[in-house]
């Protein structure tokens, strides 16, 4: 197995030179130089997705992505190797995270993870540069600490994710801040399955109470009682957030 080089804080500038040499002569020595030059990319993305936990495992996955990128790179396509390698590194890291994920994620947090990944991909695609945590936070409108916590979800028990740190940087018109959406989701999850169905039919599908009663096979009066009880429980839960 190839010995991995010590981490560097930024991608090495000789990466394009190293891949050119490896493309010309595909020797283990030239491949090692590519790996050494790409260490900055690997450790940037491993650090972004780990923030201290499982960093070695994610770095190993990142190096696998870097090696695959070197072996598959086609210079004639007109894309820099750093950009191509970055996509491969991130892809391997995300694949490892999905494979190893063993904990549930909040639906809102899962949606935020998708937005974070899209922001990373778009920035890398348009600039060829690795995005900073500050850039990602601005792109998804969430504080940096919230981005860090969101990326931990699925890899650790949900109770270990500090959801209180996932807060909007700025408020947007006609849209609840993400912290309020997470709080509402947590409150709804505490309702019974029948209560959640009533809420879903009335507020998401916008059925009338009579229509909801027909779909659920219960009386309109019971729908009304369930709605009243549910709203009271939600108000109580949100008051304690």
C-alpha positions in Angstrom: 0.0 0.0 0.0 1.3 3.5 -0.9 2.5 5.4 2.1 0.4 8.6 2.5 2.2 11.9 2.8 1.8 14.3 5.7 -1.1 16.7 5.5 -0.7 20.1 4.0 -3.1 23.0 4.6 -3.6 24.0 1.0 -3.5 22.2 -2.4 0.0 22.0 -3.7 0.6 24.3 -6.8 2.6 21.5 -8.5 -0.5 19.3 -8.9 -0.9 20.0 -12.6 2.8 19.4 -13.2 2.6 16.1 -11.4 -0.4 14.8 -13.3 1.3 15.8 -16.6 4.3 13.7 -15.7 2.1 10.8 -14.6 0.1 11.0 -17.8 3.3 10.8 -19.9 4.8 8.0 -17.8 2.5 6.0 -15.6 5.0 4.9 -13.0 4.4 4.4 -9.3 6.9 7.2 -8.6 4.9 9.7 -10.7 1.6 8.5 -9.1 3.1 9.1 -5.7 4.0 12.7 -6.7 0.4 13.2 -7.8 -0.8 12.0 -4.4 1.7 14.1 -2.6 0.8 17.2 -4.6 -2.9 16.6 -4.0 -2.7 16.2 -0.3 -4.1 19.7 0.3 -7.3 18.9 -1.6 -7.7 15.6 0.2 -7.3 17.1 3.7 -9.4 20.1 2.9 -12.4 18.0 2.0 -11.8 15.4 4.7 -11.6 18.1 7.3 -14.8 19.8 6.0 -16.8 16.5 6.3 -15.2 15.3 9.5 -14.2 18.2 11.7 -12.1 15.9 13.9 -14.2 12.7 13.9 -13.1 9.9 11.5 -10.7 12.3 9.8 -8.2 9.5 9.0 -10.9 7.3 7.5 -12.3 10.2 5.3 -8.7 11.1 4.3 -8.1 7.5 3.2 -11.3 7.7 1.1 -10.2 11.0 -0.3 -6.8 9.5 -1.4 -8.6 6.7 -3.1 -10.6 9.3 -5.0 -7.4 11.2 -5.9 -5.7 8.0 -7.2 -8.8 7.1 -9.3 -8.8 10.6 -10.7 -5.2 10.3 -11.7 -5.8 7.0 -13.4 -8.9 8.2 -15.3 -7.9 11.8 -16.1 -8.1 12.8 -19.8 -6.2 16.1 -20.4 -7.8 16.5 -23.8 -11.2 17.2 -22.2 -9.9 20.7 -21.3 -10.7 20.4 -17.6 -7.9 21.1 -15.0 -6.9 18.1 -13.0 -7.4 19.9 -9.7 -11.1 20.4 -10.6 -11.5 16.8 -11.8 -9.7 15.4 -8.8 -11.7 17.5 -6.4 -15.0 16.0 -7.7 -13.5 12.5 -7.4 -12.2 13.1 -3.9 -15.5 14.5 -2.7 -17.4 11.7 -4.4 -15.3 9.0 -2.6 -15.7 10.8 0.8 -19.5 11.1 0.3 -19.7 7.5 -0.8 -17.8 6.4 2.4 -20.1 8.5 4.6 -23.2 7.1 3.0 -21.9 3.5 3.3 -21.0 4.0 7.0 -23.9 6.1 8.0 -25.9 4.2 10.6 -27.9 6.9 12.4 -31.2 8.7 11.5 -31.1 12.3 10.2 -33.7 15.0 10.7 -35.5 15.6 7.4 -34.6 19.3 7.5 -31.0 18.5 8.3 -30.9 16.0 5.4 -32.2 18.8 3.1 -29.5 21.1 4.4 -26.8 18.5 3.7 -28.0 18.4 0.1 -27.8 22.2 -0.2 -24.3 22.1 1.3 -23.1 19.5 -1.2 -24.7 21.4 -4.1 -22.9 24.6 -2.9 -19.6 22.8 -2.8 -20.1 21.2 -6.2 -21.2 24.5 -7.9 -18.3 26.5 -6.4 -15.8 23.9 -7.5 -17.3 23.6 -11.0 -17.3 27.3 -11.6 -14.0 28.3 -10.0 -11.9 25.1 -9.8 -11.1 26.2 -6.2 -12.0 24.5 -2.9 -14.8 26.4 -1.1 -14.1 27.7 2.4 -16.5 27.0 5.3 -17.4 30.7 5.2 -18.4 30.5 1.5 -20.5 27.4 2.1 -22.2 29.1 5.1 -23.1 32.1 3.0 -24.3 30.0 0.1 -26.7 28.0 2.2 -27.6 30.9 4.6 -26.6 29.0 7.8 -23.9 29.9 10.3 -20.6 28.1 10.0 -21.1 26.2 13.2 -24.4 25.0 11.8 -22.8 23.8 8.6 -20.4 21.7 10.7 -23.2 20.2 12.8 -25.3 19.4 9.7 -22.4 17.5 8.1 -22.1 15.3 11.2 -25.7 14.1 11.0 -26.0 10.5 10.0 -22.5 9.7 11.2 -23.3 10.2 14.9 -26.5 9.8 16.9 -28.9 12.7 16.2 -28.8 13.7 19.9 -25.1 14.3 19.5 -25.8 16.8 16.7 -26.1 20.3 18.3 -29.2 21.4 16.3 -29.2 24.7 18.3 -26.2 25.8 16.2 -28.1 25.4 12.9 -29.3 28.9 12.5 -30.0 31.2 9.6 -27.4 33.9 8.8 -30.2 36.2 7.6 -34.0 36.1 7.5 -35.7 35.7 4.1 -39.1 37.0 3.3 -42.0 34.5 3.4 -39.7 31.7 4.7 -39.2 30.4 8.2 -35.6 30.5 9.4 -34.1 27.0 9.4 -34.0 26.8 13.2 -37.7 27.3 13.3 -38.3 24.7 10.6 -36.2 22.2 12.6 -38.0 23.0 15.8 -41.4 22.5 14.0 -40.3 19.2 12.5 -39.2 18.0 16.0 -42.5 19.0 17.4 -44.5 17.3 14.7 -42.5 14.1 15.1 -43.8 14.0 18.7 -47.4 13.7 17.5 -49.1 10.4 16.9 -49.2 9.0 13.4 -52.9 9.8 13.1 -52.3 13.4 14.2 -49.4 13.8 11.7 -51.7 12.5 8.9 -54.4 15.0 9.9 -51.8 17.8 9.9 -50.5 16.7 6.5 -53.9 16.4 4.9 -55.1 19.8 6.2 -51.9 21.9 5.9 -49.8 20.3 3.2 -52.5 18.9 0.9 -54.9 21.6 1.8 -57.9 19.4 2.2 -61.0 20.5 4.1 -61.8 18.7 7.3 -64.7 17.0 5.6 -62.3 15.7 2.8 -59.7 14.6 5.4 -62.4 12.7 7.3 -63.4 10.8 4.2 -59.8 9.9 3.4 -59.1 8.8 6.9 -62.4 6.9 7.4 -63.3 8.9 10.5 -65.9 11.6 11.3 -65.3 15.2 10.6 -65.8 15.9 14.4 -62.9 13.5 15.2 -60.7 15.3 12.6 -61.6 18.6 14.3 -60.7 17.2 17.8 -57.4 15.8 16.5 -56.5 19.1 14.9 -57.3 21.0 18.0 -55.2 18.6 20.2 -52.3 18.6 17.7 -52.1 22.4 17.5 -52.1 22.6 21.3 -49.3 20.0 21.5 -47.3 21.8 18.9 -47.7 25.1 20.6 -46.5 23.6 23.9 -43.5 21.9 22.3 -42.4 25.0 20.4 -42.8 27.1 23.6 -40.2 24.9 25.2 -37.7 25.1 22.4 
